[in-house]
Amino acid sequence: MIPQETVNLILDTAQIADVVSDYVTLKRRGANLVACCPFHNEKTPSFYVSPAKGIYKCFGCGKSGTAVGFVMEQEHCSYVDALRYLARRYNIEVQEREETPEEISRRQHSESLLLVSEFAQKFYASQLSQPGEGMSIGLSYYRSRGIEDATIARFGLGWAPRGRTALIDAALAAGYKIEYLIDAGLAVAREDGAVVDKFHERVMFPIHSVSGRVVAFSGRTLHADNPAKYVNSPETEIYVKSRNLLGIYFAKAEIARLDKCILVEGNVDMVMMHQLGITNVVASCGTSLTVEQIRLIHKFTQNITIMYDGDSAGIHAALRGIDLILAEGMNVKIVLLPDGEDPDSFSRSHTLEQVQAFIAAGEKDFVMFKTDLLLNEAAGDPLKKANLINDIADTISRIPDPVKRSTYVEATAQKFGIEAQILFQRISKERNAAAAAPERAQQVQQVPVAQQSWEPENRTLALAEQDLLSFLLTNGCDDLEFESDSRYYLGDSVPKPTVADFIREALEGDGTSFANSVYRRAYDAFMQLYDDGLEQEDIVRRLLDSPDRDMADVCALLSTQKYQLTISAFENALTTTSSWLVAQVPKAILIYNERRLQDRIDGIRRSLKTASEQETLELMQQMVKLQTAQRKIKQMAGREKTI
């Protein structure tokens, strides 16, 4: 591990302008530097670099951070690898500190699993060049599918022999331990004590991590009567199915360059699309599309095109994927191939230009896709048409961005000739229902944190906690200059509280801490740096440079103007930052307290489902008290609504 003093030296030495200029041409604009953003396609520069603050910010795609964050985004690497990159650039010697025995053991075990997996890939690949079943069956299969030798070599494809211990025997002869084969999912210990190969008599597709290491395998049988067409590696220390995508290592650069990912279902589909020349393609590792896989794609682009088979199974999978992708704040289009075709067969029977043209012409947004799919069935039946419109509205409700929701509502209203307000009412009802049901909210609602890789534990409090953090990250060191008629005015002899002091007194004085772990870590880290006497910009820079990348991403979002507070906008009379702060910071505290009460009320409602008659009475009395307090706080915050 890199010692903290070396980390600090790297962070202090790295100049944001130097690092960014290695990738784009920067031009001076006042105190800042500007360029076209390297993370998305644009013609007018919206990417700003502030040498004084040591940060970059794109007002087009929203990405922001410091030098280390820029390297992570551009090179698609880890925090530690970005530090090493910067150290090399500035000729800083990195002498990594000695690890603890536990850290060494964990790292060595994971590395051993990776090494034995890479040995297995080479073993399977070598079978294709050896006389016998590897050449006569495995290699013949690949060639019969039109897979060229160069493609076989690029993806490391291979053949698992018929023998029950072929891989085990070869690995043991090469010095690998049997326990590593078992832990890597390459061998299976049977109840009778025998250990046999996991894969045998199958063509093998290695699954690579984002960094290119072999972490698992997908094996396809060639026997038509075998019910298990594909057998995939089990989950291991180095492989979690829901977080991996077949082909992501080979596709990531092109996905980022084209700002689009094409998602297919099958292993051969992905391989053949790459062979044709369309290399921004990934497949979903033998699982239904997961949120984690979508977030992995989101690291490289916000745009996904689903390209599934045109049969009923492909259509069903596409419909399911639409809601998941939209809920993650991403853009989704669908291309359905002609019935009876899949990406494999279609790519073999068409040229690159023909497939590219088909995708460009055939891509549909989800409104058009669902309409074309279901409108013929609903023709002449008002009830079915109403159900179709409601189904589209429910899908729109999954979108976290209100601007995108509004755009789709207007398009849908125009298409079906109905009032947009009717759709808005349906969507509002659906989103409110999701907010009241945490178990469902996990699927249909996302707290608007850009490209987050984590889920808030408490959605009721999440937005209020975001607002308080935003005040800390933008104005935490500013004084709150309350007027003498304010209920918060403490007199001229008492020092004016800062925003940080005021928020801390309100929270910690009541024994309260943030419910969501990432926000809580950001709050604690801010207060630690604040207590150390750092200035506002230095605090934010330290937080953006933190190895806790979830926290750093949150801080990057909430410390910029792109984040919009959920509390009321500027009032006309409040024209200065000082006036705005004295009005809005206390209001944010009130809203946070109201949300805390709502969280307790929600807890009581859940308890009522299993409470006895006596417990129900007591719980109802508690709820009435909490609701009364909640109404008072809403009145104080100016948020009371007529029911």
N, C-alpha and C positions, 0 to 999 in steps of 0.2 A: 504494500500500500504506500501511496505517496505521503510523506510527512506533511503535516499541516503548514509548517513554515515554508516548505517548498511550494505548496499550493498557493499560499499567500503571495509568494514572490512571483509566481507565474501570473496570477490575477492582477497584481500591481504593475507588472511589466508589460503585459499585453495591451496594445493600443487598438481600440476598436476600428479606427480608420485604416490602420495597417492591415489588419486581418481581413476586413471586408474588401479592401482594394485588391486583394489577391484573387478575388472572384468577379468583381464588377468594377466598372469605371466610375469613380466618384467625382462629382463636380461641386464646387463651392457655391453655397447659397446662404449668404449671411454667416452666422456662426455655425451653421450646420453644413453637412455634405449630403448630396442627393444622388440617386441613381434609379434605374428601373429595377424593380424587385427581383432578386434571384430565385425567389420561391414561387412566383406565379407570373404568368404572361401579362405584360402591360406595355403600352406605348408611351404613356405619360408617367414620368417618375413620381412615385408616391413613397419611395423607400428613403428614409432619413437616417443619417448617422450624426450623433452628437458627440464630438470628441471631448467636450467639457464634461459631459455626464457619463461618458463611456458606455453608451447604449445605442442600439439601433431600433428603429420602429418603422413598420410598413403600414401606412394608413389605407392600403388597399386590401391586403389579406389579413392584417391584424397581427402578424408575427412581430415579436419584440424580444429584447434581451441584451446580454452583454457579449463580449468576445467569445467566451466559452460556449454560450448558448448558440451563437452564430455557427461556430464550428460543428456543434452537435447536429444542427439542422442541415447544414450544407453537406457534411460528410456522412450523415446518418450513423453517427457513432455514439458511444456512451460518454458519460461525463468524464470518467477517468481517461478514456482515449482522447477526448478533446483536450484535456490538460496536457497529456503527453505530446499531442500535436503542437500545442502552443509552446511547450518547453523546447521542442526541436526547432521551432521557428526562431525563437529568441536565444538559442544556444544556452539554455538553462539545464544544468545537470540534475537529473532526477535519481536520487538514491532512495529507493522505496524502503520503508521501515520494515522491521521484522514482524511477521505476522504471529498471532497467538497460535498455540497448538491446535485449537479448535478451528480457527480460520484456515490454517494449513490443511487440516484433515478434510474439511468441506471442499476446499478448492481442488485438492489433489483427487478426491473421489470424483468430482464433476469432470475434471480433466481426464481421468481414467475412462469414464464412460464415453466421453467424446472421442478419445483415441481408439477405443475398441469399436465404436460405431464407424469411425473412418476406416479402420481395418476391414470391417465387414463390407463396407461399400467397395473397397478395392478387391476383396475376395470375390464378391458377387460379379463385379465387372470383369474380373479375369476369366471367369467361366465362359464368357462369350467367345474368347479366342482360343479355347482349348477344345481339341477333338472330343466328340461325345455329345451328350445331351445339351451342354451349354451352347454349342454351335448349331447342332441339328434342330434343337427345339427353341431355345431362348433367342438366339440371333435370328433364326428364321422367322420367328414371330414378329420381332421388331421390323424386319424388312418387309414382311407381308403387310404390315400396317403403314408402310411408306416412311418409316423412321430411318433417316440416313445415319451412316456411321459417325459423322461429325456431331450430330445431335445426340447420339447415344453417348459419345465421349463427353460432350458438354454437360449433360445432366447426370452423368455417372450411372447410367442404367446398367442392369446386370441380370443374373440368373441365379436363383437359389437351387442347388442340386437336389436330386431325389433323396439322397441319403439323410438319415435322421440326425446324424451328428457331423455332417461334413464341415460346417462352419466351426463348430466346437473343436473338432480335431485340428483344424488349421490354426485356430486362435491359440490353443494350448501349445502347439508346436512353435508358435511365434513368441511365446512367453507371456501371454495374457492369462489372467486368472479367471476361473470359471464364475466366481461371484460377480465379476464385472459384466460378463455376458448376460447373466440373469438380471442384474440391476439395470442394464441398458435395454432390456426387453428383447434381446437377441436369442436367448435360450430360456427354456421353461423347465422347472423342477417338478417332476410328476410325483404323484402320491406314493408310487412304489420306490422312490428314491432315485430313479434315473433322471438324467438331465438330457434334453433333446433340443434340437434347433427349433426356434419359433417358426421360421420360414423354410419351406422345402417345396421344390417343384413349382416355383412361381417366378414370373418375371418381376424384377425388383425396381422400384422407383425410390431413390433416396429423398428424404425430406431435409432440406437445409434450413438453418436458422438465418436470420437477417444478415448476420455477419459471414455466412457461408460455411459454417460447420455442419457436418452431418449429425442430426439429432435423432432421426427415426427413419422408418421405411414403410412403404406401402407395397404389398406383394399381390400380384394378380394371377389367379389360376388360369390355366389354359384348358381345363376340363369343363365342358359344357354342363356336366351333371353335378358339378361341385356347387353346393348352395352358397358357400362363402366365396363369392367372386373375388372380393378384395379382403385381405387380412392386413391390418395396420398395427404398428407397434403400440404397445400399451403405454399409458402415461408413466413417465419416469422423472427422475430428478432433472434431466436435461430436456424433457419434452412434455409439453401440455398441449393436447390436441386442439383445444379451443383457441389457443393463442398462436397457432402456426398456420401458414399458408404454403401450399406447394408452389414452388417457383418464385417466391418473394425475393430471394437473393438475386436471381437472374433478372427479375423484372423491375426492381426498385428504382434503378437509375432512369429507366425509360418512363416509368410511372411519374416520377418527379418532373422529367423533362417535358412530357406531353400533358402533365397535370390531369391525368385520367388513368384509371385502372379498369381493365376488363376482367370480369369475374366469370369463370366457367366452372363446371362441376367435376369433370373427369380428369384423371391423370394424363391420359393420352391426348385429350382435348387441349390441355395446356401445352404439352410438348409440341404438338403439331402446329399450333398457332405461332409459337416461337420459331419453329423451323420455317414457316411460311414467311416470317419477317415481322410479325406483329408481336413485339416482345414486352408489352406492358400488360401481360396476362398472368393471372394466378388462379389456382384452384383451391378448394376448401378441405383438403386432407381427409376426405371420406366422412366428414361431419356436415350436418346442417350448418348454415352460416351462423356465426356467433358474434356477439357484441365485441368480444376481444379481437376477433379477426378484422372486423370493421375498423376498430381503432388502430390496428396495425397498419391497415391501408391509409388511414387518416394521417399517419406520420408523413406520407409522401404526396397525398393529394386529397382534395375534398370531393372529387368526382368519381363515381363508380358507374360503370355500364355492366349490367347483368346480361350475360349471353348464354342462356340455357336452351335446352332442347325445346322444340315446339309441341311436345306431347303434354298430357295432363299433369304428369309429375313435374316436368320442367316449369309449367305455368304455376303450379302450386308453390314450388320452391321460390319462384320469382316474386310471387305475391307476398310470401312470408319475409323475404329479404328486403322488400321495399320499406315496410314499417320499421324494421331494425335500422336500416341505413338512415332514413329520415330522422329517427329519434336521436341519432348521433350528430345531427346538424349537418349532414352531408347531402350532396346532390346525387340523385339516382336516375338513371335512364335504363330502359329495357330494350333488348333486341332479341326477338324470338326467331329462331331459324325455321325454315319450312318443315312441316310435319314429316318425320322420318329422317331428318338430318340432325347431326350434332356438330359441334365445332371441329371435331376430327374429320368427319366425312366431308363437311363443307369446305374445309381448308384444302383437302386433297383434290377436290373436284373443281376448284376455282383458283384463279391467280391472286397474287397479293393485291393488285389494284382492284379486282372484282370484290374481294372480301372487304377491303377498306371502304369501297363505295357502298356495299351492302350495309355495313355498320353505320356509316354516315347517314344514309337515307332511311335506315330502319329504326334508328334510335327514337324512342318515345319517352316522354315524361310519364309519371305514374297516372296522371289524370287521363291522358290520351290512351295509355295502355289499358286501364280498367274500363274506360268507355268503349273502346273497340272490342274488348273481350266480352263485355256483358250487355252492351246496348242492343245487339241483335236479338238476344234472348228476351230482353225487356220490351221489345217493340210491340206497341199496341196494348201493353199492360201497365197502367198507371202505377200500380202498387210495386211492380218490379222496378220500374224506373225510379220511383221514390227510394227504394232500397239501394239502388245503385248510387244515387246522389248522396244518400246518407253514408254509404260505405266510403265514397271518395272523401266526404267531409271528415269522417273519422280518421282516415289516413292523413289528411292535412293537419289534424290536431296533434299528430306526433311531432311535427316540425317545431323545434324550440325557438327559431328566429321569427318574431312577429311580422317582420317585413315580408319574409318569404311566405308565411301563412296568408297574409293579406293578398299577395300577388296571385297565389293559387286559388284563393276564394274568388277573386274577380274573374279569373279565367274560367273557372267552373261555372260561376253564375251566368256568364255570357254564353257559354257553350250550351247550357240547358235552359236558358231563358227564364231564370228565376231570380229573385231578389238576393243580393249578396248578404243582406242582414239576416236572412233565414239561415244561411250557412254559418255565419258568425255565431249565431245563437246556438246552433248545434255543436260547433267546435268549442265554444265557451263551456257548454254543459259537459262535454266529454273531458276537457282539461280539468275542470273543477272536480269531476268525479275521480279523475286520476290522482289529483292532489290529495283527495280525502282517503285514498286507498293506497298506502305505501307499497303494498305488494304488487299492485298494478302499475303504480308510477314508475317502478323500475323498468317497465317495458315501454311506456309511452311518453314519459316526460323526462327532460334532462335539464338540470340547472345550467344556465348558460355560461359555462366556463369553456373558453376556446380549447378544443382538442385535448380535453382532459383525459387522463388514463385511469381515473379512479371514479368511484361513485360516492356521492355524499351519503353519510349514514343517516342524517336527519334532514329531510327535504323541507320540513315545516320551518326550520330555522336557517336554512342555507342562504336564502337571499338576504335576510336581515344581517347575517354574519358577514356576507360579502360586502354589504354597504359599510359596515363599521370598519372592516379591513381597508376598504377603498379610502376612507377618510384618513386612516393612519398612514397609508402608503403615499398619499398625495399631499396631506397637510398635517401630519402627525406632530411636527415640531412647531407649528404656528400657534400663537396665542389666541385664546378666545376672549375677545374684548366685549364682555357683556355690559349693557347700559345699566345705569343705577336703578331703573325700574324693572329690571329683569329678576325673575325668581332665582336665578343662578348667580346674581351679583353678590360678592362677598365683602365688598368695601374697598376703598382706595389703598388701605394699608396692607392688604393681602395680595401677594403676587398673582398675576393673571394665570389661570391654568392653561396649559397647552391642550391641543386636541387629544394627544395621547394621555395626558394626565386625567382629563375629564372622562374619557372612555374607560380608562383603567379604574378610576374611582367608582364609576357606575357599575362596572362588572365585578371587579374583585371585592369591592366593599359589600357586595351582596353574596359573595362566595360563589360567583358564577364563572364558568369557563365555556368556551365554544363547544358545541356538541359534535361538530364535524372535525375529524382529526387533522386534515390538511390545513383548514383554516386556523385550528388551534395551534398547530406548529408554527404557522406564519405569524400569528399574534404573539406567541411566546418569543420567537426569534426577533421580531421587531422590538419588543419591549426590552429584551436583553441588550440589543445594540443601542437603543435609546438611553438606557440607564448607563451605558458605557460612555455617553457623551458625544456620540457621532452625530453629524449633521444629517438632514433629511436625505440628500442625494447619496451620501455615503451609506446610509442604512439601506436604501433601496438597492444600491449597487451590490452590497454584500448579500442581500437576499436573492437577487437575480443570479448571483454566482454560486449559490448554495448547491452542494451535491444532492440535496433533497429536491429532485427535479419536479415532482408534483407541486411542491411548495413554490419553487421558482416560477413555474408556469402560471400559477395563481397570482403571484406577485407581479409578474410581467403584465398580466391582463388588468389587474385592479389598480396598477400604478399609472395607467395611461388613460387618456381622454376617451378612448374607444369604449371603455366600460361605462355603461349608463346606470346611474343609481335607480333603484326601484322606488325611492321616495319621490315626492313631488319635484317638478322641475323648478328652475329659477323663477322667482316671482319678480314682477316688473320693478318693484320698489327696491329690490335687493340687487344692486348693481356692482357691489364690490365683493371680493373674496371674503373679507372679514365679516361683512354683514351676512353673507350667505352661510358662513360657517356657524355663527352664533344662532342662526335660525335652524339650520338643518342637522347639525350634530346632535343637539338634544332631541330633535324629532326622531333621528335614527335610533337613539337609545330607547325612546318610547315604543317605537315600532318593534324593536328587538324584544322588549319586555312583553308586548302584546303577543308576539309569536311564541314566547316561552309559555304564556298562559294557554295559548291554543294547543301547544304541544302537550300540556298536561290534560287539557280537555279531551284531546284525541286519545290519550292513554286511558282516561276514565271510560270513554265510549267503548274501547276495546275490552276493558275489564267487565263492563256491564253484560257482555255476551255470556259470561260464565258465572256471574254473581248470583248469590242466594237472594231471597226476598229481603232479608235484613241488610245485607251488603248493598243491594240495589238502592235502598232508601238512603243509606249513608253516602253512597257514591253520587246520587242525584243531588243531595244537599251540597256536597263539595263542588259539583259542577255549577250549580246556581251561583255560589259565591265566586267561582272563577270567572263565570260569564259576566257577572256584575262588575268585577274588577276590570275585565277586558273591555267592557263598554266605556268605562271611565277613561281608560288609557286611550281608546280610540277617539274619544271626544277631545282629550288633551292634544292628541296628535293631529286633530282636524281630519280624521279619516272615518268618522261615524257615518254610516249610510242608512237611509230610510228603508225599512223592511216592509 
